[in-house]
Amino acid sequence: MVNYEDLNLNAFGNSLFEVRKNYLTVMSGNGGISSDLDLEGEYIISDIKMVTVEGNSQYYIKFKDLDNVYIADITVNSYLPFMQIEEVVQVESQGSIINFIQISDTE
């Protein structure tokens, strides 16, 4: 993927998901994009589903009081298969792609 406004910004990958993830990383490191979908903070999982896309496990997650669906690759956190509805998690995303998620210490 190439940014035609700045040809030095580009991203590659073995799948469309990987290319998009790499492109968002490149653009965010350049201060080039920001989205209303970006998350940073504590959220409550309202729904979580695992799907396989091109042989890779991905988790589609909805958070309480938010209408959007966010996507986390299994490589983001190996504990994703154990996360459950109503769990409080720390999340950071670029758009709808989650790049950090972990269970919050609420004790």
N, C-alpha and C positions, 0 to 999 in steps of 0.2 A: 504494500500500500504506500502511495506517495502523496505527500501534501504538495499540491501544485503552487501554492503561495510561497512555500519555502522548500525547494527541491532537496535540501539537505536533510529534511525530516522524512524518514521512511521506515517501514517495518516489514519484516518477513516472518514466515512461519510455515509449518507443515499442514496447517488446517486453517480454515477461515476464522475459527474461534481464536487460535493462537495468534494469527496476524492482527486481528482486532485488538486483542489484549496487549500485544507488543506496541501497536500504534498508539493506543491510549496512554501507555507508559511513556513512550517517546514524547508525545504531545504534552503530557502533564509535567514532565521534567523541563519542558521548554516554556512553561507558563502559557501554553497556547490554547488550552481549552478548559472550560469549567461548565458544569451542567447542573441543572436543578435537581437531577437525580443523585448527585454526589451525596454520600453519607459520611459522617464521622461522629461517633458517639455510641451510647448504649441504646439498644433496641430490643423489643420482645418479638420473638419468632411467632407468627400467627399461622404459618403453613410452611412446610419444607418437603420437597420431592426430589428424589434422585432420578436422573435420566442418563442414558448413555448417548453421547454424540460423537460420531466418528471414532468409536472405541474408547472414549474418555468419559469418566464419571464426572458429571456436573450436577450441582444442586441448585434448584430453583427455589428461592426463598421469598416469602412475603413477611413483612413486619407489621405489627399492630399500628393502626392509625395511618398507614401509608398504602396508597393504591397500587404502587408499582411492584413489579416482580424483579428481583435481583438474582444474578447468576454467580455462583462460586465454583471454580474448578477444584477437584479433590486435592490438587497440589497446594492450595491456599492453606489448608489445615487438615491434617490426617484424622482429626476428631469429628469432621463433618458428618460421617455416618451415624454418630451417636447424639448429635444435637436434636432436640425435640421441641415441639410446640410449647409455648409459654416460657421457654428458656430465655434468660436475659443474656445478650451477647454484646461485645464490643465489635463495631463494624467500621470499616473504611472502604469506600468504593469510589471508582471513577465512572461516572454514569451509572449504568445498571450492572457493571462488572465489579464484583467484590474482590478486593486485593488483600484484605485482612479481615479475619473473623475469629473470635475466640470467646469462650464462655466467660462471663464476668464473675469476679469474686464478689458476691453480694453478702457475704457473712460478716 
